[in-house]
């Protein structure tokens, strides 16, 4: 009974926290909105990360090299997050989608995702223990032991920001969850392109985040029913 009450209280607090963050943004129709478009690129040699599994090798596999920036033939960046900063009102939020972070073959899936303030389901699809640890900067957002295959634990991510996730049992594992406070965001696909529509006319700060290069900011002005072309935004390690 005590455990059931505790679980209910945690769920209620999580819902209240998510509502409070979402309430800071006012969504509704945007009659004369404009669009911001462009492409995210990375030039030069792609930096690589050496992965050396030291345990549970039957599940985790052997040594490999993973790119720190996923790029196409023309330098197009996949999985960059493009978003507007400090927007208080504009278009309505899209239909909510449950955020999920799975662990398969000692790899987080997805590696990068964007979510509105709310709950995330953390799964373990591996037959080994994962201790999944999420951080806002140096502060713990969640710290979960999932010893059984098929385990799932739900935790809230209420505060906007970048959450880095690793596994205390397999130190090479890493993922990123970007929690946003307004619906003006997009995660780039393989073509590196982005388009953010229904933006109320005005001046904004556009943020482009990528795990290796971190975040860069730039001013952008949106005119009524017009497209502002940011052309190619080049990412560089700061």
N, C-alpha and C positions, 0 to 999 in steps of 0.2 A: 504493500500500500504506500509506504513512504517513498519507494522508488518511483511509483506511478505518479505521485504528487510532484516529486522533484522533476520528472520528465515533462510533465504538463507545464510547470512553472518555467522551465528552460525554453520550451516552445513558445509560451506566451511572451516572454521577454524578448525572444528573437523576433517575433512578429511585430511587437511594439517598436523595437529598434529599427527594423526595416521600414516601418511606416513613418517613423520620425524623420529618417533620412530622405525618403521619397517625398515627404510633405514639403520639403524645402524647395522642390521643383514643382512648378505649376504647369500642367500639360493641357492642351486644348487645340482647337483649329488654328492653322496659320494660313491666312488668306493670301498674303503677298510674299511668301517666303522665297528665298533664293537657295542656290546650291553651291557647295564647295567641292571641287574635284581636283584630282591630280594623281601622281604616281610616286611611290616610295622606291628609291634605288640605293644600291650599295656598290661602290666601285673598288676595284683592286682585288688582291688576294683575300679569299674567304678565310677568316680565322677558324681553327679547328680545336675541339676539345678531345683529349685522349681519355677514353673510358676503360678502366681496368677493374672489372669485377673481381672481388676478392673472396666472395662466399656465394653459396647457393648457385653454383655455376650451371647446374643442370637447368635451372629456371632462367638465370640471368644472362647466360651466354658468355662468350669470350671477349677479348679486347677489341676495341673498335675506335674509330674517330668520328665524332659528330660535328657538323658545322654549327658555329655560334650564330650565323646569319644564314637563313635559307634563301638562296638567290636563283633566279632564272638565268637564261643565256645572256640576256641583256642587262643583268644586274638587278632585276625586279625583286623586291623583298617580299617574301611571304611571312605572314603572322606578325606584321607590325600593327600596332593599334593607333588609330588616328581619332582624335576626339577634340571637342571644344571644351574649354575650361570656364568654370564659373558662370554657367548659363542657368538663370533662375526661372525662365518661362519659355514655352515654345510648344512644339508638337507633342502629342500624347506618347506615352511609352508604348512600345510594341507589346503584343501578347506575351505574358511571362513564360519563360522557358526554364525548366529545372536545370541548374548547373550540376554537372557530374564530373568527378575526377576519378579515373580508374587507374589501376596498376596492373600491367600485363607484361610479362617477361622482364620485370624490374625496370619498366619504362612507364612514365606517367602518360596518360591519354585522356584529354588532349594535352599537348605540351604548353600551349597558350590558349587562354579563353578569356572572354569578357562577360561580365554579369552585372546586373543591377543588384543593389544592396538586397540581401536575402539569404536563403539557405543554399548550401552546397552539399551534395551527396558524395562522400568519399568511399570508394569501393576497393576491394582487393580481389582480383581475379587470379592471383598466383597462389600456389600451394605452399607458400613460405610467409613468415611474419614480415609485415611492413609496419614501421612506426612513422606515420605520415605527419609531418610537422610544417605548419604554415606560419609565416612571419610577415607582419607589417614592419619593414625595417628590421630592427633588432627585437621587436616585441612579438611575443607569440600570439598568433590568431587562433590556432588550434594545435593540439598535440595528441594524436590518436594511435593507439595500438590496435592493429587488425591482424590477429594471429591466424585466422581461419580463411580458407578460400571461400569466396562468396560473401564475405562480411561487408556490411555497409553501415556507415555512421554518418548522420546528418549534423552539420554544424552551421551556425550563422556567420556570415561575413557582412557586418553592418556598415563598416566605415569605408568610404571611398579610398582608393589607393591601390598600389601594386602589392600583391601578396606573393612572395616567393615560397615555394613548397619544396621540401626535400624529404628524404627518408633517413631516419636516424640509424636504421639497420643496414642501409645500402647507400653509402655517402655520395655516390656518383649520380643518383637520381635527382632530377630537378624539373620543376614545372612553374608556371606563372599564371596567376589569376588577377585580372585587372577589374576592380570593382568601380563602377562609374556612378555618378550622381545625376546624370541627365542622359537623354536618349540620343544625343548627337555624337555617335561614335561608329567606327567600322573597323573590322579586322581584315587586313589585306589578304587576298588570295594569291595564287601563284603568279598572277600578272602584276602584282604590286599596286594595282589601281585602287582608288577610293573615291567615293561620292557620298556626300552628306547633304541630304535635302531637307526642305521645309524649314530652313533657318530664317528666323525673323530678321529683317534688315537691321544692320548695325555693325559695330566693330567688336571683334572677338580675338581671343588667343587660341590658336590652333596648336595642339600638342601631338607630336609623333613619338611614340614609345616603342622601343625594341630592346630585348633583354640584354644584348651585348653593348649596344651604343647608348642605352638609357634614353632619357626623354630630351627632345628639343622643342622649343616653343617659338612661334612666330605670329605676328599680327596678321589678321585677315579682315577685310571689309566685305560685307554682303549687301548687295543692292536688291531691291524688290524684283522678284521673278526673273532674276538673272543668274548666270553661272560664273562664279569666280574660279578661274583656272590657276591652280598653284603650280602647274607644270610638274617638273621632276624635283622631288625633295630628296636630297642626298644625305644619307646617314653616315656619320663618322664616329669613331670611338673618341669620347671626350677625354 
